[in-house]
């Protein structure tokens, strides 16, 4: 994971700033290793399956970044293989910013947060917008039987890199279920 993540995130400008600020030596280790090591392991799969939301970053044709929150029931972000994830794209405010951006530049970055346990996973990949008319079998894997939001399309992400990020400064937040469990345990 480290090598693939560093190859994407540690651009020449980033490395220069790391050198200036004294952290380059620490992060050089991330530059070494296999770039084909971004497979989803069991721990990562369980983490993904427990999420009921995530943030997805795209950029438009002019290079402007855009971040959108996506939510649904736990497990709406599906692990399709050890290198692919996907989700049903529910009808929203109908601005189509994320989908439109993907059509012009399919590079995406996802932040998956576990506020209660102060954990986060960053995922870089290439997204593909799929329609039920062309990919009925794949869409069937993404749909949720008990969720009533209209599905407009699917989005499948082929993973290029992942990184478990530092928990520093993640403010713990709890869903009602997590809060209830926390109170029972403490």
NORLIN-V462202 format. One record per backbone hydrogen bond with DSSP energy under -1.0 kcal/mol. CO is the residue of the C=O (numbers start at 1). NH is the residue of the N-H. E is the energy in kcal/mol with one decimal. If there is no record, write none. Layout:
<<CO & NH & E> <CO & NH & E>>
//
This chain:
<<1 & 5 & -2.5> <2 & 6 & -2.7> <3 & 7 & -2.4> <4 & 8 & -1.4> <5 & 9 & -3.0> <6 & 10 & -2.2> <9 & 11 & -1.7> <11 & 15 & -2.8> <12 & 16 & -2.3> <13 & 17 & -2.1> <14 & 18 & -2.6> <15 & 19 & -2.3> <16 & 20 & -2.4> <17 & 21 & -2.3> <18 & 23 & -2.2> <18 & 24 & -1.4> <23 & 27 & -1.9> <24 & 28 & -1.3> <27 & 30 & -1.2> <28 & 31 & -1.6> <29 & 32 & -1.2> <41 & 45 & -2.7> <42 & 46 & -2.5> <43 & 47 & -2.1> <44 & 48 & -2.7> <45 & 49 & -2.4> <46 & 50 & -1.2> <48 & 51 & -1.4> <51 & 75 & -1.7> <52 & 72 & -2.2> <54 & 70 & -3.2> <55 & 111 & -2.4> <56 & 68 & -2.5> <57 & 109 & -1.5> <58 & 66 & -2.6> <60 & 63 & -2.2> <64 & 60 & -2.5> <66 & 58 & -2.7> <68 & 56 & -2.8> <70 & 54 & -2.3> <73 & 76 & -2.0> <78 & 86 & -2.1> <82 & 40 & -2.7> <83 & 159 & -2.9> <84 & 80 & -2.0> <84 & 81 & -1.8> <85 & 157 & -3.4> <86 & 78 & -3.2> <87 & 155 & -2.4> <89 & 152 & -2.9> <89 & 153 & -1.0> <96 & 100 & -2.3> <97 & 101 & -2.6> <98 & 102 & -2.5> <99 & 103 & -1.8> <101 & 105 & -2.9> <106 & 127 & -3.1> <108 & 125 & -2.2> <109 & 57 & -3.3> <110 & 123 & -2.4> <111 & 55 & -2.4> <112 & 121 & -2.3> <114 & 119 & -2.2> <119 & 114 & -2.9> <120 & 165 & -2.2> <121 & 112 & -2.7> <122 & 163 & -2.2> <123 & 110 & -3.0> <124 & 160 & -2.9> <124 & 161 & -1.8> <125 & 108 & -2.8> <126 & 158 & -2.7> <128 & 156 & -2.5> <130 & 154 & -2.6> <131 & 135 & -2.3> <135 & 139 & -2.8> <136 & 140 & -2.0> <137 & 141 & -1.1> <138 & 142 & -1.2> <139 & 143 & -1.9> <144 & 147 & -1.1> <150 & 91 & -2.9> <153 & 89 & -3.4> <154 & 130 & -3.0> <155 & 87 & -2.1> <156 & 128 & -2.5> <157 & 85 & -2.1> <158 & 126 & -2.2> <161 & 124 & -2.9> <163 & 122 & -2.8> <167 & 170 & -1.9> <175 & 179 & -2.9> <176 & 180 & -2.3> <177 & 181 & -2.2> <178 & 182 & -2.6> <179 & 183 & -2.5> <180 & 184 & -2.0> <181 & 185 & -2.6> <182 & 186 & -1.5>>
//
